[in-house]
Amino acid sequence: MLLVDSHCHLNFPDFKDDLEAVITRAREAGVGVMQTICTEMEEFEEVAAIAQGHEGIYCSVGVHPNESQQKAKAELAALLERVGHPKVIGIGETGLDYHYAHSTHDVQRESFRVHIAAARASGLPLIVHTREAEEDTVDILAEEMGKGAFKGVIHCFTSSKYLADKSVEMGFYVSLSGILSFKSAQDIRDTVKTIPLNRLLIETDAPYLAPIPYRGKRNEPSYVKYTNKILADIKGISEEECAAATTDNFFRLFDKAKPPC
């Protein structure tokens, strides 16, 4: 059973002391592929080095919306310069986060559009973070889609059926994290029932959002198997079928990545 952790942060300080052990545990759990996500332009070289140094680990390039004002801005030329790296398979994470006030809404929206332009120009998928900003997220994606097609994923889905439906209508995928296992997430599980299996990915967002039974502890890629199990239960299929489907979906979307031999 091959699993993919489509979104994690292996360069974060949480993994500084035991990264190789974390990667080994992921392999032992059947996680053959991981994508470690860039959140600041300043960290790209570190993120890319982790991907370059490990078979089956890929990375993205982008600026998280919460970093879009304090850190170096996402410039189209800088993003496109880095997509030539053999391990870069996605643009982001980008999007809108109105929960925190780290960056103004206008700055976030501008950065989001720059990332979309990079996704359109490069053909790589857009990795979208959205929190308390559903309508603006949908409006910007729809408006930009009118300028020319691009593909992408709503990462760590915690939102409404409205966002799920609109995302799928635009051809996007929806990625599910350990939140799917939380007792408080019944509304998310109900929405996931309605999303076609061929539009779903799984992720950890490690080191955050560890699933039950590890909630409150550091998350790591090996725990994506718990999200796979919950999703399989929701869809009424076996864990093997669920893993096969979400893995196929990952490689269909992130088509620059290669399945392990």
C-alpha positions in Angstrom: 0.0 0.0 0.0 1.6 3.2 -1.2 0.7 6.4 0.6 1.6 10.0 -0.2 1.9 12.9 2.2 1.0 15.7 -0.2 1.8 18.5 2.2 4.3 18.7 5.1 7.0 21.0 6.4 10.1 18.9 6.9 12.4 22.0 7.2 10.6 23.3 10.3 12.6 23.4 13.6 10.4 20.6 15.0 12.3 18.1 12.9 15.8 19.6 13.3 17.0 16.8 15.6 15.5 13.7 14.1 14.6 14.4 10.4 16.2 11.2 9.2 14.3 9.1 11.8 11.1 10.8 10.8 11.6 10.0 7.1 12.5 6.4 8.0 9.3 6.0 10.0 7.3 7.4 7.1 8.9 4.8 4.7 8.1 2.0 7.2 4.5 3.2 7.3 4.2 3.0 3.5 4.6 6.7 2.8 6.7 6.5 -0.4 6.3 10.1 -1.4 6.2 13.4 0.5 6.0 17.0 -0.6 7.7 19.5 1.8 6.2 22.9 1.4 7.9 26.3 1.1 6.3 29.1 3.1 8.9 31.9 2.6 11.3 32.6 -0.3 14.1 32.8 2.3 13.6 29.1 3.2 13.5 27.8 -0.4 17.1 26.6 -0.6 16.6 24.7 2.7 13.4 23.1 1.5 14.9 22.2 -1.9 18.0 20.7 -0.2 15.8 18.3 1.8 14.0 17.2 -1.3 17.1 17.0 -3.4 18.8 14.8 -0.8 16.0 12.2 -0.5 14.4 10.0 -3.0 10.6 10.3 -3.1 10.6 13.8 -1.5 9.6 16.8 -3.5 9.0 20.4 -2.7 7.2 23.6 -3.7 8.1 27.3 -3.9 5.9 30.1 -2.5 5.0 32.5 0.2 2.4 31.7 2.8 -0.3 34.4 3.1 0.7 35.1 6.7 4.2 35.8 5.5 3.3 37.9 2.5 3.9 41.2 4.2 6.7 40.6 6.7 8.9 38.5 4.5 10.2 38.9 0.9 7.3 39.4 -1.4 6.5 36.7 -4.0 7.6 38.0 -7.3 6.6 36.3 -10.5 10.2 36.1 -11.9 11.6 34.7 -8.7 8.9 32.0 -8.5 9.4 31.0 -12.2 13.2 31.0 -11.7 12.8 28.3 -9.1 10.3 26.0 -10.9 13.1 24.6 -13.0 14.5 22.8 -10.0 13.9 19.1 -10.7 12.3 18.6 -7.3 9.9 21.6 -7.4 6.4 20.3 -8.3 4.0 22.9 -6.9 3.5 26.7 -6.4 2.7 27.7 -2.9 1.5 27.5 -0.4 -0.4 30.7 -1.1 -3.9 31.9 -0.6 -5.8 33.9 2.0 -5.8 33.8 5.8 -8.1 36.3 7.4 -7.9 34.6 10.8 -4.6 36.3 11.7 -3.6 39.9 11.0 0.0 39.2 10.0 -0.6 40.5 6.5 -3.3 42.9 5.2 -6.0 41.5 3.1 -4.9 43.6 0.1 -1.3 42.3 0.3 -2.5 38.7 0.6 -4.8 39.1 -2.4 -1.9 40.6 -4.5 0.4 37.8 -3.5 -2.2 35.2 -4.3 -2.6 36.5 -7.8 1.2 36.5 -8.3 1.3 32.8 -7.4 -1.7 32.1 -9.7 0.2 33.7 -12.5 3.2 31.5 -11.8 1.1 28.4 -11.7 -0.5 29.4 -15.0 2.9 30.1 -16.6 4.7 27.0 -15.3 1.9 24.5 -15.5 2.6 23.4 -11.9 -0.3 23.1 -9.5 -1.3 25.9 -7.2 -1.3 24.9 -3.4 -4.0 27.0 -1.7 -4.3 27.8 1.9 -7.7 29.5 2.9 -8.9 30.3 6.3 -12.0 32.5 7.0 -11.7 33.8 3.5 -13.9 31.4 1.4 -15.7 33.9 -0.7 -12.7 35.9 -1.6 -10.7 32.7 -2.4 -13.4 31.5 -4.7 -13.9 34.9 -6.4 -10.2 35.3 -7.1 -9.8 31.7 -8.3 -12.8 32.1 -10.6 -11.7 35.5 -11.9 -8.1 34.3 -12.6 -9.4 31.1 -14.2 -11.1 33.4 -16.7 -7.7 34.7 -17.7 -6.4 31.3 -18.5 -6.6 27.8 -17.0 -4.5 26.5 -14.1 -4.7 23.6 -11.8 -4.4 23.2 -8.0 -5.5 21.9 -4.6 -7.2 23.3 -1.6 -4.9 22.1 1.1 -5.9 21.1 4.6 -9.6 21.4 3.9 -11.6 22.7 6.9 -14.2 24.7 5.2 -17.8 24.5 3.9 -19.5 22.5 1.3 -19.7 25.7 -0.7 -15.9 25.9 -1.0 -15.6 22.2 -1.8 -18.2 22.3 -4.5 -16.8 25.5 -6.1 -13.3 24.0 -6.0 -14.3 20.8 -7.7 -16.3 22.7 -10.3 -13.1 24.6 -11.2 -11.2 21.3 -11.5 -9.4 21.6 -8.3 -8.5 18.8 -5.8 -9.2 18.9 -2.1 -6.6 17.7 0.4 -7.6 16.3 3.8 -5.5 16.4 7.0 -5.6 14.8 10.5 -8.4 17.2 11.3 -10.7 14.7 9.6 -10.2 12.5 12.7 -11.2 15.1 15.3 -14.5 14.6 17.1 -15.4 18.2 16.4 -15.0 17.7 12.6 -18.3 15.9 11.8 -19.3 18.7 9.4 -16.1 18.2 7.5 -16.7 14.5 7.3 -20.2 15.1 6.1 -18.8 17.4 3.3 -16.1 14.9 2.4 -18.8 12.3 1.7 -20.0 14.5 -1.1 -16.6 15.1 -2.7 -15.8 12.6 -5.5 -13.0 10.2 -4.5 -11.1 11.1 -7.7 -10.7 14.7 -6.4 -9.2 13.9 -2.9 -5.7 13.9 -1.6 -4.4 13.3 1.9 -1.7 15.1 3.9 -0.4 15.7 7.4 0.6 19.4 7.3 3.2 18.1 9.8 4.4 19.2 12.3 0.8 20.5 12.8 -2.6 18.9 13.2 -1.6 15.4 14.4 -4.6 13.0 14.0 -6.2 11.0 16.7 -4.5 9.1 18.5 -1.7 11.6 18.5 -3.7 14.8 18.7 -1.8 17.5 20.6 1.6 16.0 19.8 4.0 16.7 17.0 2.7 15.4 13.7 4.9 13.6 11.1 4.4 12.1 7.7 3.9 8.5 8.9 0.7 9.6 10.5 -1.0 10.2 7.2 -2.0 6.5 7.4 -4.6 7.5 10.1 -6.2 10.1 7.8 -6.3 7.5 5.0 -8.1 5.1 7.4 -10.7 7.7 8.4 -11.3 8.7 4.7 -11.7 5.0 3.8 -14.3 4.6 6.5 -16.2 7.7 5.3 -16.2 6.5 1.7 -17.0 2.9 2.6 -14.0 1.4 0.9 -10.8 -0.5 2.1 -7.7 1.4 3.2 -5.9 -0.1 0.3 -8.5 1.2 -2.2 -8.4 4.6 -0.5 -4.6 4.8 -0.6 -4.5 3.8 -4.3 -7.1 6.4 -5.2 -5.5 9.3 -3.3 -2.0 8.3 -4.6 -3.2 8.2 -8.2 -4.8 11.6 -7.7 -1.6 13.1 -6.4 0.4 12.0 -9.4 -2.3 13.1 -11.7 -2.2 16.6 -10.2 1.5 16.9 -9.4 2.5 15.3 -12.6 6.1 16.4 -12.4 6.6 13.9 -9.5 7.4 10.3 -10.3 6.0 7.3 -8.5 8.7 5.3 -6.6 10.2 2.4 -8.5 
